[in-house]
């Protein structure tokens, strides 16, 4: 509840007014302070006075404007003012409207009321949902409506003392913070506190609310708390839950408090209490939540999340969890124990427009993927962490970055780290290009002297990496009976490596007619320092020892070459069957590169490599429809008709020849293709073709040689042999989105901002399904095959997801994958969602596999009441 019910009771309504265009100046001070006058106002005799006498009342600080559509009657004798017919009173930001309003300036009391509509006496009342539900049977018109600070408050009768700031409302309600509040009788006793009789609250906007909270006695302290005694939860007007006493926060924004736990029973660990904890809204920029799970026969878990954000500057979070779980008793032979931890750190910061920091790090125990109830974590089985600080210098081609990365294999505990890597880059620069007026350089496409086309780039990288690799070391062990048996011991080998690499590249791009010539030269220097500690088994006594090695290497590589490329087109215009034209674009390129290692150990042979690549783009242009021609004519001053351009297929191929090699000079021919068929089916693939013969019978030292220096065209009469092939097909289809008359609300991607807006800290809150899309289908299939000496590898997987709405309130979605070769179904999932107006139902089922489970939950939609839910779940692993 962002504010207490009917906060307008706290307003002081001054007693100056505007009557028939005249300003009334009060002159007498009232000495009466009683709400009893409010009742007497009903019996005041109307006077047809046409003039008003000055009346003074203490506490006046600004002008009060009032009007009515019928009449305003003022009695000089009793100092009473009566307004008939849609009375309207305004003071500062407050506005009160009612069919009849009486003001007694003598005792500083105002009384506002509606009147029974004698024309329409149906049972349904007018106004808000709660007013329609709880108002008397007769229909009232002109009931008091108070508007203050953008909020609207309603009641049937209102009496208020301006001086004491005390008042009473009969049957009042309002809408605040996505909720509806109602009270049969409301009495203000202090400036910031009032009592509510028969108070009700709900977030349901139906004429007959599906649920509400009820309390016969309620005390509301503004901007502090609400105390109710007792509290009942009604569902369909049936009481289902009660508490003898309830104390609720009554402050706007995020609120600190206890996180309501969930109760249940697990088949392996017994009864449990989950997500019991405390949420602390520390200030506007950070918060902290701590939660825990406890099982009667299965251990416990702790979770904590710390979040912080300063808009436009930085934001992040630190999350941690620790689990100590077990099944069975201590002496049971099948007892299992799981101790696991996981810590995640996320941070993003923009120091200025040219400096940025991104951190996404996770540390976890190797068994964390086994002791999780997250299917995504269970399927990952590896953790990738990364932190990058990047800096660029405005107005220069220079940039620099510092990176720290980590990869942890949760299956065997191996870790690869880079601590850190530094990179400096100077992008392509033209040192001889003349400056234009204003101090800027000309663009590369502008004509100039040949030397102005010469450019260079420079880069330097340093990396400090280390690895911890799980290794299995075989050994021998002599048993008591003298029998020698083999044993395997797992241990970790450790290695570290520091590497510094620098490279510089110089090139130019002159044009000779339609051909672009690009000569280039480059040099790269690599230096590395490495050390390793490898575990090994001593064959003499089977003891475990470590072999330490150190190494330093330096190498320099020089390369130079020239490339040429162009582009030409072919167009065919059938102008038939709705097709205006076909276009074929060819982009061939030819390069010659010489490379050699000029210094270093184990110098490889030099290379003189000629490469040829060609790209083909096939496109189609349709004839414009009548509608398209009309729209184009409106946008184009000349009224030229334009149709749609459709890209049919992209096809590319390439091959290279090494003049310096003594054999097998030709590389395999690489071919790739991609197409979108009518924006419905996406097809892509690649393949490699070898021109040489493959002979598995040649096995020097037991190893298959494979390729031999004999062309297939000469040996077998065919041009090439396919060595690898891959193809992928995917499609995504959906029904037309239903149009909504409601304006779309901008999506806030910041989790903290969402919690500030709703005042609720959501724990693992799922996204609400989109019921505006009647159906959606995603399908993909991939196949790959490769051949290496002595082996062949194949894989084929089919993936799909389907979602459809049975009605406008039901949505069913399913997803899964199928290994075609191994005939295995992977991670199937079925989700069912039902919109129950102010409630919602969610059902998730994983029918097979190690993580088979189901979860059924019915909960209130409103974010501030998400703890009101019924949950039933079960898992074969007993982790829920």
N, C-alpha and C positions, 0 to 999 in steps of 0.2 A: 504494500500500500504506500504509494509515493507521498500522499498527504492524508491527514485524517478526514473523516467524513464531514462535508459541509464546512470547510474552513472559512466560509464567508461570515460565520458567526463571530469571528474575531475582528471584523471590521467595525470601525466607529463611523456611523453615518451622520454627518453634520446636519444641522437643522436650518440651513438657509435654503431658499428655494426660488423658483421662478414660476409665477402664477399668472396665466393669461398675458405673458409677455412682460410682466412686472417683476422686479427683484424685491423680495421680502427681507427686511432687516429686523431680526428679533431684538427685543428690548428688555424682556423679563427673564429672571433666572428661576428655573424650576427647583423645587425642594423635595419633590416626590421621587422615590426610587423603588418602584414596585411593579412586578409583572401582572399584578391583579388588574391594573388598568386595561390590560389587553383584552380582558373579557368584557369590560365595561364598554369598550369601543363598539361592540355590537349594538348597544342600546342607545347610542348617541343619535339625537334627532337631527335630521338633515336641515340645513338652513340655506335659503336661496340668496346668499350674500354675493354681492357683485364687487365688493371691495375688500381689501385685506388691511388689517391694522398691523403696524410693526410689532414683532414679537422677538424678544431676545432670549436665547438659551445658551448656557455656558458650553464650552468645548467646540465652538464653531471654528473651523480652520480653512474651509473652502466652500465654493458654491455648489449647491445641489440643484440639479435640473430635473423637472418632472413634467409629465404630460399624460393625457388620457384622451380617448376617442369620444367619450360621452360627456362627462362633466367633472369639474373639481369644485367641491363645496367646502368653504372655510367658515368656522364658527368663531366669532370674536369672543363670545362669552366663555366657551369651554376650551378655546384655543385648539380646536380639532380641525383636521383637514381630511376630507374623504375624496377618493379618486374612483370614478366609475368608468368601466369600459376600457379594458386593455391599458391599465396604468403602467407607466414607465418611469422609473426613478434612476438617475445616473449620478454617480459621485466618483471622481477620479477614474480608476480602472474598473470600478464595480458598476454593474447594471442589474436592476431588479425589475422584473415584469410580472404582473398579476392582473386578474380581472378586476379585483377590488383591493385597494390599499388605503388603510387608515393610519394617520399620524397624529398623535397627541403631543403637541409641542410643550404642553404644561408639564407632563411627567416623562418626556423623552422616550416614548414607546411607539413603535411601529408595528402594525398588524397587517399581514397580507394573506389573501385567501383566494381560492377558486370558487366557482359556483356550479351547482348541479345543472347539467345540460338537460333541460326539460323536453327538448325535442328528441334527443337520442338517449334512451335509458337502457341500452344493451349492457350485458355483463362485462364486456371488454373495456378496460380503461385505456386512456390515451397516455402518451409519454414514452419513457424509456422501458426497456424490457422488464425491469423489476417493478416499475410503477404499474405496468400493465398486469403483472402477476399478483402484486400484493395490495393494490388499491381497492377501495370498496366497490361494490357491484355497480353502483351508478356511475355513469361517465361524467367526469368533471371537465370543465373547460376553464382556461385561464388560471390554472394552478400556478403558484409562485415559481419562478425560474430565476436563479441568481447566476450571473456570469461574472467570473472574477479570475484574472490572470490566465485567460484561455480555457479555464475549466467551467463546466456547467453543473449546477446543483438544482435539484427539484424537490418540491414538497407540496403537501395539500394546504397546510396552514403554517404560518410563520409569525411569531411574536418576538420582539427584540427591544431591549432597553439600551439606548445609545450611551447613557452615562456609565452604567455598571458593566456594559458589554456582556450582559447575560441574556440568554434567550431560550426559546423552546420551539421545536419543529415537530409537527405531527405528520407522520408518514413522509419521510424524506429519502431521496436517493440521488446518486450521482455516478458518473463514470470517470475513473482515475486509473492510470497505469494499466490499461487493458483489462480492467475489472469493473464490476458494477457493485455499488454499495447501497444499502437500504436500512432504514431504521423506522420503527413504528412511532417512537417518541425520542426526541433528542433534546437534551437540556444542557445548556452551557453554564458551568459553575465558576470557572475562572477564565482568565484571559487566554490561556493556551490549553485548556482541558474542558471536556464535556462528557456527559454520560449518554449512552445509547441504550434504549430499551428495545428488545427483540431485534438485534442487529443481524443483518444477513450480508453475505459476500459471495460473489460468483464471477467467473470469467465467461460464462455462457451468455450469448446475446439472443437466445431464443425467447419467444414469447412465454414459454413455459420452461424455465432453466432446467437442464438435465441434472445439475448438482448445485449445491450451495452449502456454505457454512452458516450455522445459526448459533447465536448466544443470547440468552434472555437478559444478561447484564454485561455491559461493556463500558470500559473507561478508556477514552482516547486522549493521550497526551501528545499534542502536536509536535512533529519533528523529533519524537522520542520513541514511544512504544504504545501498544494497545494491550490492555489487560482484559481478558474475557473469562467469565465463570458461569457455567461450564461452556464447552465448545462441542457442537455436534456437526458431523458431516452427513448431509442428506444427498442421496442419489435417487432420482425419480420420486422425490418427496418421501423417501423411506430412510429413516436414520440407520446408518451402517457403522458408525464409529463415534466414540465420545471420549473426551478428556475432561477431567475435573477442573483443570485450570490451564489457560493458555496465555503466554506472553509473547507477543510478536513485535518485531522492529517496525517502526513507522518513520523511516527516513528515505529520502530520495536517493537514486543511484545505487551503487553496489553496497552490500550490507554484510558485515561480519556476522557469523553465527555458526551453529552446529549443522553439519551436513547430515541429513536424515539417512539412517542406514537402511539396508535391505535385509530381510530375513529369509531363510530358506533351509533346505536340507540336501546334502550331497550323499550319493550312495556309498562313496568310499571314505569321506572325511566327516560325515555326520552333519549335524545342524551347524549353521554358520550365520555370522553377522558380517555383512560386507559394506564397504564404503562408509564406515562410520568415522567421522572426523570433524574437523573445524576449518572454516574458511575465514581468513582474516583480510579484510579490505584495508590495507595499511594506509594508503592515501590515493589520490587521483592517478598516480603513476605506477603503482605496484600492488600486488596482492600475493597471498600465500595460502595454499590449502594443504592439509595433511589428512590422510585417510588410512584406514586399516581394515583388513579382513581377518576374521578369527573363526577357526573351525574347532568344534569340540573334540574331534578325534583326528585332526589333520594339520595342526600347526597354525601359522599366521603369516600375514604379509603386510608390508608398510609401503605407502605411496606418498610422494610429496611433489608439489609443483609450485615454483616461484616464477612470477611473470612481471615484466616491467615494460613500459613504453612511454616515450615522449614523442608525440606526433611530429613528423617531418624531420626527426633527428635520429632516434635509435629505438630499438625494441628487441625483446628477446625473452628467453625462458630457460630455467634450469629444472629438470625433472629427474626424479630418482625413485627407485623401487628396490625393495629387498624382500625375498621370499624364503621362508623356512617351513617347508611343507613335508609331510610324510603320510604314509598309509600303513595301517596295521600297527600292532603292538610291538614293543621293543624286542620281545623274544620270538616274534613270528618269523618263519624262514622266508616268507615272501614280502617282508617289510621293505618299503622303498623310502628314500629320503632325498629331497631336492632342496638345495640351498643355491639361490641365484640372485644376482643383482644386475641392475641396469641404470646407467646415468646418461642423460642426454642434455646437451648444451646447445642452444641456438641464440645467435645474436646477429643483428644487422644494424649498421650505423653508417650514415653519410656525414663525414666530417665537413666536407664542402663539395662543390660540384665536381671536383677532380679527385677526391680521395674517398674510398669506400672500403668497408670491412664487412665480410660475411663469414660467419662461423656456424658449422653444423657438425658437432662432434658427439659420438656415442661410445661409451665404454660399457662392456657387459661381460658377464661370466660366460664360459663356453656352453653351458647348459641352459642359457636363458631362453633359447628357442623351444626347449622342451617344457619349461615351467611357465608357459604363457597361455593366456586365453585369447590371444590375438592371432587369427589365421594368417595375417600378413607377416607378422614377425616369425611365425612358425615356418613359413615357406621361404623366407629370405635366407636364413642360416649363414649369413655373412653380413658384416657391418662395414659400411664405407663412411669415413669421416673426413671432413675437409674444412680448412680455414684459409681465407685469402684476404690479404690487404693489398689493394691496387691503388696506384697513383699515376696520374698523367699530368703533364704540364701544358696548360692552355697556351695555344699559339705556337707550340713546338711539336715535332713528331716523336717526342720522347715519352716513354711510359715505363713503369716498373711495377713488379708485383712480388709479394712474399707469400709463399704457400706452405702449409703444413697439412699432410694427408696421412691417413691410416686405414689399413684394411685388415679386418679380423675375421678369420675363418672359424665359425663357431663349431664346426664338426671336428676339426683336429687341433684347434688352438693356434694355428700358424698366424703370424702377424707380419705385415709389411708396412714400414713407416718411412716417411720422408720428413726430416726434422732439421732444417727447413729446406725449401728450394727457393732460390732467388732468381729473378729474370729481369733483364733490362733489354728494351727494344727501341730502336730508332727506325721508324717506318720509312718507306721509300722517300728519298730526298733528292732534289735536283739542285746541286750546288751552283751550276753555271746558268741557271735560268734567270733572266732579267726580271727585275721588279716592275710592276705596273704602277701607274700613278696611284698615290695613296699608300704605297708601301707593300701591297700584296703581290704574291708571285702569280705568274700566268699559269693557267691550267695545262695539264699534259697534252690536251687535244689542240691547243693553239699552235699555229705555225711559228717557227723561229729557226735560229741557226742549229746546225746538226749537233753541236756540243751541248746545246740546252736540253737535248733529249737524254743526256747521260744522267743516270741516277744511281744511288746506292742505298743499301740498308745494312744495319748492324744489329747483332743480337748476342747477348751473353747470358749463360745459365750456369748456376751452381746448385748442386743438390747433395744433401747429406742424408743418405738412406741407410736403413738397417732392417734386418729380417730375422725372424725367429721361426724356423721351419721344423715342423714335426717330422721326425725320422724314425724308422723302425730298424733297429740294429739286431742282426741275427748273431747267435753265439751257441755255445755248447754248455751242457750241464751234466755232470755225472751223478746218477741216482745212487741210492744206497745199495742196490743190487748190482752195481757195476755197469748198468745199462746207460749208454750215452744217448741223450736226447737233445733235440734242438730247442732253443728258446728264442723268443723275440721280445726285445725290450724297447719301449717307446721313450725317446728323449728328443730334445730340441737342439738343432744346430743353429748357431748364431753367426751372422755376418754383417759387416758394415762396409759402406762404400761412399767415398766423397769424389764427386766428379765436377770438373769445370770445363765448359765448352764455350767457344767463341766462334762466330762465323760472320763473314762479311761478303756481301754480294753486290756486284756492279753490273748494270745492264743498260741498254738503250732500246727504244722502240720506234725506229724510223719506218715510214711507209713508202713502198715502191709501187705506185699505182694502187691496185686493189689488194696488194699483199703487204702484210705487216712483218717486218724482219726484226728479230729480237736477239742480238748477240749478248752473251753474258759470261761472267767469270766469277768464281767464288772460291773462298778458302775457309776451311774449318779446322780448328785446333781442339783436340780432346785430351784431357789429362785426368787420370783417376788414381785414387789411393784406396786399396781394399784390404780387409782383414777378415779371417774366418776362423771359427772354432767349431770343428765337426766332431761329433761323438762317434766312437768306434769301439768294437769289442776286441779285447786282447785274446787271441786264440789260445794262449798258454793257460791262463787261469780264468777266462771269461769275465775279467773285470772290465769296467767301462772307463775308457779314457777319452781325452779330447785332443785332437790334432789342430794346432794353431798355425795359420799361414798368413803372410803379409805380401802385398804385391803393389807395384807402381807401374803404370803404363802411360805413355804419351804417344800421340799419333797426330799427324797432320794430313789433311786431304785437300787436294786441289782439283777443281773441275772448271771446265770452260766449254762453251758450245754456242750454237746458233739455232734458232727455230724460226719457222715461217708459217704463217697461217692466213687464211682468207675465208670468205663466205660468199656463196652464190645461191640463187633461188631458181625454182621452176614452178610455173603457175599453169593450171588447167581449169578452164571455166566452162562447165557443162550447162549451167543455168537450167537445170531440169531437176524434177523431183524435190524441189525445195533446196537444192544445193547450188550455191552461187559459184564457188571456186574451191579447188584444192591447191595447196601450196606445199612444196618440198624445199626445205632449207638444208644445205649441206655446208658443214664447217670442217674442212680438212686441215691438219697441221702436221708438219714434218720437223723433226729436230735431230741434231747431231751433237753428242756430248762426249767429251773426253774427260776421264777422271782417273786419278792416281793417288795412292798414299805415298807422300813424299818422305815421311820418316815415321819410325815406330817399329815395334816388334812384329814378326811374322807378316811381312809385307805381302798383301794379296796382289794378284796380277792386275795390271792396269786394264781399264775398260775404254773402248771406243764404241759407243752405243748409238745406233740410229733407231729412232722410234717414229712410227706413223700411227696417227689416230684420226678417226673420222667420226663426226657426229651427224645424225640425220633427225630432222624434226618434220613430221607430217601433220599438216593442219587442214581444217575444213572450215569454210565460211558458208553459213546458211543464208537463204534469201529472207529478207525481213517480212514479217507478218504485217497485216494492216495496222494493228495496234502499235507494233514496234516502229513502223514507218511514221505513224502519226506522232508518237512521242519524240522520235529523232528529229522530225521537222520542227517541233516546238523548241528543241534545245539548239538546233543548228540553224544559223541565219540563212544558209543557202538551201536548207531543206533536203540535204543529202540523206538517202536511205541507207541504214546500216543494219546488217544482220548479226547473228551470233558467231563468234569465233570459237571453234572447238579444236583442242589439241588431240590428235588421234594417237600418235605413238612417238616415243623418243627411242632411237636405236643408235648405239655406239659400238665401235670396235677398235682394237688397237693391237699392234705387234711391234717387237723390237728385234734388232740384229746387232750382236756384239762382234765387231771386227777383230778384237784382240783375243778372243777365246780360241783355243785350239780345236774345240769340237762343240757340238750342241749350240751353235751360234744363235739360232732362232729361239726366242722365248715363246711360251704358249700364246695362242691367240685369245684375247679376252673380248667377250661380247656381253653387252648389257642392254636391257630394254625396260620400258615403263610406259603404261597407257592407262587412261581413265575412260572407260566406255560409258558415255552418256552421264558422267558424274555418278554412276551407280556402282560400277565394278572397277576396282583398282587392281591392276595386274603389273607385277614387276618381277624381274629375274636376272640371272647372270649365268655365264658358263665359260669354261676354259677348254681350249682344244690344243692338243699337242701334235706337232708335225712329225715327231720322231717315234720310232718303234719302241714298244715296252716289252722287255724280255725278263720274265721272272726266273728263268732257268739259270741265269748267270748269278752265282752266289759266292763271290770271294769272301773267305773268312765267315761263311755262314750268313752274310748279309745280302739281301736282294738289291741288285743294282737298279733294275727298272729301266730307265731311259738309256738307249744306246744310240750311237751316232749313225743311224740309218733312217732315211726318210720313209714314211709309211707309203707314200705314193709309189716308191720304187719296190718296196718289199711286199706290200699287200694290195696295192692298187687303189688305195683310198687316200684322200688328202690329209685327214687329221683324225685324231682319236679324242673323244670327250673325256676329260679328267675330273671335271666337277660341274655340277649343275644345281641350280636353286631356282625356285619359283614361289611366288607368294600371291595369293588372291584374297581380297577383302572387300566387303561391302557394308554399307550402313544405310538403313532405310528407316523412315519414321512417318507416321501420319501427320497431317497438318495440325499445327498447334491451334488449340481453341482460343479465340479472341476473348479477352477479358475487358470489361468496362472499367475495371479498377486500374489506376495508374501504378506502374511498376515502381517498386522501391529499390533504390540503388543498393547494391550488395556491398557490405563492409567485410573486407578480407581480414581485418584485425580481430583476433579472438578477444582481446581485452576490450576493444571498443564495443563488441557485441555484448559482453558481460556488463559494461557500464550502462549500455542502453536499456537492458532488461532488468538489471539489478539482481541477476541470478548467475551463479557459477555453474555452468553445465559440465557434467562429467560424462565423457564419451557420448555426446549427443549426436545421433545420426542425422544426416540431412533428410529433410522431409521430401518424399517423392513428388515429382512433378506430375500432377494429374491432368495438366492441360494438354499433354501429348498422348493421344489415344493408344498408340502402339509404337514400338521401336525394335529394330532388329540389327544386330551386328554379328557378322560371320567372317572368319578368316581361316585360311588353310595355307600351310607352308610345307614345302618338301625340299630336301637337299640331299645330294649324294656326292661323295668324293672318293677318289681312288688314289691310294699311295702304294708304294712298293710292298706287296704282300698283304694288303688289307683293303677293305672297302667299308665305308661308313655311310649309313642312311638314317634319315630322321624324317618323320612326317607327323604333323600335329594339326588338329582341327579345334578351333576355339569359337565359342559363340555365346551370345547373350540375347535374351528375349524379354521384353516387357510389354504388357498390354493391360488395358483397363476393362474389367468386366462391366462395370458401370462407372459413373462419374465419381464414385466414392471408393471403388475397389481397384487396386493395382497389384498385379502379379509379375514378378520378374525372376528369371533364372539365368544362371551362367555356369560355364564349365569348360573343360578341355578334354580332348581324347587323343591319346597316342595311337595312331593308326597302325604302326608296325608292331608295337608291343601289346596292342589291344587292351589298353588300360585307360580308365576314366580318372581324371585328375581334378580334385578340388571342385566338385559340383556344389552348387548352392541354390536354394530356392527361398525367395523372399515374398511375403504377402503383406500388403498394407491396406488398412481400412480406415477411412476418414469417418469418425463418429461425431462430427460437428465440433464440440468442445473437447472431445476425447479422441484418441487414436489408438489403433491396434497394429502391432508389428509382430510378424512371425518369421523367424529365420531357421532354416533347416539345412544341415550338411548331412546327407543320408549315408555316405560311405567314406572310408578312409580313416586314417589315424585321428582325425579331428572331427569325426562325426558327432553331431550335437544338434540340439534344437533349443530355441528360445522363444517364448511367447510373452508378450508384454502389452498391457493395456494401461494407458497413462493419460493424464490431463495435458492438453496441448500447450497451455500457457506456460511460458518459461519459468515464471516465478512459482509455479506449483508443480514442477516436474517430479518432485519427490512423491507425489500422490499417484501411485501406480501399483499394479498387480503383476508380478513376474513369476513365470514358471520356466525353468531351464534344466537341461541335463546334458552331460557329455560323457562319452565313453572313457575319457582320460581323467574324469573327476576333477578338472581344474576349475569348474565353476562353483 
